[in-house]
Amino acid sequence: MTTIEKFIAGIPKAELHLHIEGTFEPELMFEIARRNHIKLNYSSVDELKAAYNFNNLQEFLDIYYSGANVLIEEQDFYDLTYSYLLRIHSQNVLHTEIFFDPQTHTSRGILFSKVISGIHRAMEEAQEKLGISSQLILSFLRHLSEKDAFKTLEEALPYRSWITAFGLDSSEKGNPPAKFERVFSKACELGFSVVAHAGEEGPPEYVWEALNLLKVSRIDHGNRSLEDPILVEELVKLQLPLTVCPLSNQKLKVVKDMTKHPLKTMLEKGMMATVNSDDPAYFGGYMNENYLAVTLALNLSKQQIAQLAKNSFASSFLDEAEKLTMIEKVDNYLVSTSGII
């Protein structure tokens, strides 16, 4: 392990942009498929991994939704979630905020209660056994209707104490944030925080809509914000977090080359950028792999890596005291490794 790999491996960090369905490693997918007597379209783990070669977001989503079809029982959602939490525990992730897509499952007859109960049970157990704090974000699928989103919001209300925020994901092109203005307004009225994917494949105008119409606390991705200097100024002024996903961007060809990734530019402009893994089973890496890939490609300094880690806690939905405690851990790590790593 190189010096910079050791530094990244040890630094405390939070993950804020993670789709639990996107952590479905092929080995676990085959195991759950066998358990539920479901035949996959692939004969082996290696054949499935070879299919993870996408030209755009939609090609990825097609295989993503296909994989999710094997998740049937509460135990499946527990196993999926706990497997992710175990993995990030080994990468010194101290806090994570997990997206889940209930419509992916309720649309095929799986009870909302099974989905959220399995995920929640794993989160509770990881807090107790691993010391990882976590929060849950329900994401509406933007390729579906506003009516369907309202139905999902209603299904979620009996579990409101388990849900921190509502989000918006899936196919961005042709599905602007404005489509969901009313359901987001309702979620805010009910006291939830809101976030939205914007500016990944969609234009900067989608980021403006997420800010002005949905009233979001964070922008998920936000890469294309840099195309609009006035938007950049606004994001810097608000210190509105961007949950950036380097390996995802490369895999889905949002950026053609990691050396052209906008993350360093975001930091230099004073934007509140963070590093996250998005759908790590499909995109080739969890948190440490994302930090390392962008560090090597952009020649980030240890101070910039530490800034990204501190940004991750500052941008989280932890309370202010917890944020300060976590940020202090990063500062202490930076001091303790000075001249050693």
N, C-alpha and C positions, 0 to 999 in steps of 0.2 A: 504494500500500500504506500502510495506516494505521500509526501508531506501534506499537500493540499487535500488529498483524499481523507487523511486522518483528521484534518481540521474540520472538514465538512461532516464527517461521520460523527464527530463529537459535539458539534455545536447544537444547543437546544433550539428547537424550531416548532412551528405550528403549521398545519396544513388547512387551507381554507377553501380549496376547490378540488373536490374529490367526489366522483360519482361511485357509490358503492357497487352498482351493477358493473362498473368499469374496472373493478378489482378482481373479476372472475377469472382466475388463472385456469388454463386449460385442464390441468390435472384435477382440480376441484370440480370443474364443469363435467368432466367425464364421470367422476365419482358420484355426483348428485344425479346425473342423467341415468346411471345404472340403478341407483337407489329408487328413482321414480319411474323406472321402466320406460325411459324415453330414448329413442334412437337419434343420435346426432347425425348431421350430414357429413361428418368426417370420421375416418376409420381409426385415427390415432391422434395422440397429443401433437406429434410433430406435424401432421397434416393440417391440424387446426392452426398451429402457430404459423405455418407457411401462408395461411390465408390472411394473416394480419399485415397486409400490404395494401394500403389505401391510397387512392388518388385525391380524395376530398372527404369532407365531413359526412356526406350522405352515404358513401361507400362504407365508412366505418359504422355509421348508425345501423345500416342493414344487418351487419354481422353482430353488432351489439345487442339489438333486439332479438335476434335469433338465439343467441346464447342465453338471454334472460328467460327464454321459454322453459328452461328446465327447472326454474325455481318455482316450486309448488307449495311446499309446507313451511310452517313457521321455522322449523329446524334448518331448512335450507338457507333462509335469510340470516339466521343466527350464525351458521357455519361460514357463510360468505363474509359477514361483518367481522366476526372474531378473527378469521384468517387475516384480514387486512390489518386489524389492530395489533395482532401479534407481530406482523411484519414491520409496521412502522415503529413499534416499541424498540425493535432492534436498531432503528435508525435515529434514535434519540428525538423522535417527535413526541412532544409533551402534551399537545392539544390538537384536536382535529375537529373540523366542522364538515359533516357528511351530507352530501346530497343524496336523496333517493327519489325515484320516479314511480310513484304508486300507479299512475295510469298505465304504465307498461305492463303491470300485473293485473289490475282490476279489469282491464279491457279484455283479458282472456279468462276471466272468471275467478281469479284469485281474490280472496277476501282482503280488504284493506287491513283488517285487524291482524291477519297472519303476517303480512309484510312488515308492518311497523312494530309488532310485538317481538318478532325475531331479531330485528335490528336493535331495538331498544334493550333487549335482554343482553345482547353481546356488548353493547356500550356500557351497561351497568357493571357487567362482570369484568370488563377491561379496566374500568375505574378502580374496582376493588382489588383485582389481582395484579394489574400492571401499572397502576397509577396514572393512566392516560385519561385526561378529561376530554369530553366530546360533546358536541351538540348536533342537532339534526335539522336539516333544511329540506323541506318538501319542495320539489321542483315541478312546476307545470310543464307539460310538453307543448311547445309552441306550435307544432304542426297540427295539433288538435284544436277544437273550438273553444271560445270563451265559455260557452255553456258547459262544456265538459270540465273546464277548470273550476267553475263555480261548484259543480257537483262534487269534485274532489275536495275543495275547500270545506264543504259541508261534512264530508266523510271524515275529515281530519279533526273536526272540532271536539269530538269526545276524547281525543288524545292531545289536546292543546298544550298540556303541561310537558309533553315530550318533544314538542316542536319549537324551535327557536325562531325560525324565519321561513319565508317562502321565496322560491327562486323561479327562474325561467330558463329552460334549456331546450335541446333538440335542434332541428333544422332552422338555422337563422335566416337564410335567404328567403324573402317573401313572407316572413312572419315577424313583422316589426313589433317592438314593445307596445306600441299604441293599441295593438289588437287586444291587449290584456289590461288596459288602464283601469277598467271598472273592478275587476277581480282583485287587482293589487290594492286599489283604494279600499276595498272591503277588508282585505288582510291587515292593512295599516290601521283601519278603524277598530279592528279587533285586538290591536296591540302588538302585532307581530312586526319584526323587522323584515325588510325585503331586499333582495339582490336580483341581478339579472345578467345572463350572458348577453354581451353586446360587443360589437366591434371585433369579432373573430373573423368571420367571413362577411358579415354585414358591414355597412358603411358607418362612418362617424355619426351620421344622423341617427342611427339606432342608439348610440351612446347618449346623445342629447335627449332622445325620447325616454330612455331609461332614467335619466336624471330628472327631467322636467315633468314627465307624465306618471312614471311609476314611483318616483321619490325613493330611489334605491339608496342603501347604505354602502353598497360595494358594486363595482362592475367586474363581472367575471370575464376574463380575457382582456378586452379593451385595446388590443394591439393597434387597431386602425385609428385610434384616437389621435395618434401622432400626425395623421394626415391633416388635422384641423388645428392650427396654432391657437385659435381662440378657445377651443375645447381643452387643449393642453393647459392653457392658463387657468381655466375654470377648475380643472381637476387638481391642479397644484394649489390653487387658492382654497379649495374645499378640503384638501388632503384626503380626497375620496380614494379608497383603496382599489387597486387593480389586482385581481388574482390571476397572475400570468402562469402559463403552462408550457415551458420550453419544448420538452420532448413531444408533447401533443402537437404543438405548432409545426414542428419539423415533420412529424409522421403524417399529418394531414395536409402538408404543403402550404400551410398558412405563411411559413417562411421557407424559402428554398434552401437556405444554408444557415446553420446555427451561427456562423460568424456575422450574419446579417440580422440577427435577432434584436428587437428593439429594447430589450430589458435594460441594458447599460445606459442607453439614451434616456430611458424613463428615469433612472436614478439620477443621472446628471442634470436633468431638468427639474428635479425635486418632486417627482411624482411618487405617490405611495404604492410602489410596486412590491409584489410578493411572488415567491416561487412555489409552485404546486404541481401535482402529478396528473390531475384530471382523470384519466382512465388508464392507470399504470399497467394493467395486465395486457392491454392492447398496444400501448405506446412505448413499451420497452424500458420502463423504469419508474421507481417510486421516488421519494423525496431526495435522497442522497444522490441518486443518478441524475435527477434534474438539476440539482445544484452543481454537480460536477460538470455536466455537459455544457451548461451555460458559462461556468467559470473558466473552463478551458478554452471555449470558443471566443469569449469576449475579454479574456485576460482580466477577470475581476480580482480585485485585491481582497485581502482578508477583512479589511474594514468594510468593503462593499458587501461581502458575504454576510458579515455580522449585521450590517444595516438591513439586509433582506430578512434575516432572522428576526431582528427587532421589529421590523415592519409587520411581519406575520402575526406577532402577538398584539401589536398596537391596532391592527386591522380586524382582530377577532371580535367575537361577541362575548368574550370574557368581561367581567366587571372591571372597573378601573384599577382596583387594588390588585387583582390577579394579573392584570396586564403588566403593572409595574414590577410585580414579583418576578414574572417571566422575563421581562426585559433586563432586569438586574442579573438574572442567571446568564444571559448572553454576555453582558458586560463583564461579569466575573470570569466567564470562560475565556473571553478575549485577553484579559489580564493574565490568567493562569497559563495560557499557551504562548504568551509573548516570549520569543527567543527559544522556545522548545519545538513548537510545530510551525 
